[in-house]
Amino acid sequence: MGGHWRSCPQGHVHTPHYNSCHHRSCPLCAALARERWLDAWKERLLDCPHSHSTLTTPQDLIPLWRYNKKPFADLLFHAGTDTLRELLADAEYLGAAPGLLAGLHTWGQQEQIHIHLHVLITWAD
């Protein structure tokens, strides 16, 4: 993209500046926008140690989802959180009652049906 030099009239400063491509993935052009985006997301993070887990529904159960969305989602939330609570209460794993925050996703990145839960699990050091 080329560049140019910026200098003060008295000659004290003479620095190169590179022309911007303005592309969102360019490390030079997108740096400020990326930092602002990261700072905004950091404010939304849990203020405690936590882990992320994904619980996925087998593709064979998708026909049940299509016609029973509310009961299916209720069962998925209960099965997922009950399983995690039981597993993490075991002293071999965490030995505690963790906080759980779960969100349901129904589509994958390629816009296909992909039923899964994202769960944030709190834990202490």
N, C-alpha and C positions, 0 to 999 in steps of 0.2 A: 504494500500500500504506500510505501515511501514515507518520507518524513521531511522535517524542516528544522531549522535552528531558530531559537528565540534568544534574543540578546537585549539587554538594557541599553539605552542610548549612550551611557557612559562606559560601557564595556565591562561592567563588573560581573555580569552573569551571561553565560553563553551555554545554553542547554539544548540537547536534541529533544524534539517532540515528534512522535510517530503519528502518521495520519490514521484516523479511526475508521474501521470497517463497519462499526455499529452492529455487529452480529452478536446475538445473545450468548453464544458459546465461546466467543473470543475472550481469552484471559485478560487482555488489556482493556477492551471496550466494556466488558460486562462486569468488571471487578466491583465497582461501586454498587451497581444494582444487585449483584449477588450478595454482597455484605449486608445491604439493607434487608434483603429477603431473609437471610439467615438470622439476623438480629430480631426480626419480627417473629420468626418461628421459635427462637430461643425463649422468648417471653411466654410462649404457650406450653412449653415443656413442663412436666411434673417437677416440682422442686424437691425431689427425693430420688434415691437410687431406684431404678426400675429396669425391667426387661420387656422385650416385645416377643409375642408368640402369635403364630397364625394357625388356626384350626380350620381345616378344609373339609368340605362335604364331598363324599365320593360322587363321581359323575353318574353312577347308576341311580342315585336318588333325585336327580334333577326333575324327572317327571312328577314326583311327589311335590316338589317345590312349586311347580307351575300352577297347580290347582289347589294348594293348601298353604299359601305363603305365610299367613299369620301363625297358624299352629306349628308349621315347620320352623319358623324363626324362633318362636318361643322354646321349642324343644332343643334347637341348636344352642341357644343361649344357656339354657339350664344344663344340658349335657356338658357343654364346654366348661362353664364356670364350676359346676360340681366336680368334674374330673380334675381340674386344676387345683381346687381347694383340697380335695382328698389327697392328691399327689404331693402338694407342697406342705401339707400338715405333717407328712411323714418326716421324721428326724433325719433320714438319709438324704433328703433333698433340701428343704428349707426349715422344716420343723416349726412353722409359724402359720398364722392366718394372714395371708397377704391381702393387700387391696387389689381389686381387679377393676379394670375399666375396659369394656368390650364394645366394639363397633362392628356392625354387619356390613359386608360388601357383597353385592350380588352380581357384579360384572368384573371380568378381567380386563387387562390392558387392550386386548384386541376386540373388546366389546362382545365377548362370548359370555354365556351364563357361567358364572363361577362363584358359587355360594361359599363364603368363608367369613370367619370372625378374626378380627385383629384384637388382641388382648394385651394391655399394658399391665404388668405384674410388679407391684412394689415389693421391695426387700430392703433389709438393713445390712450394713457392713458387718 
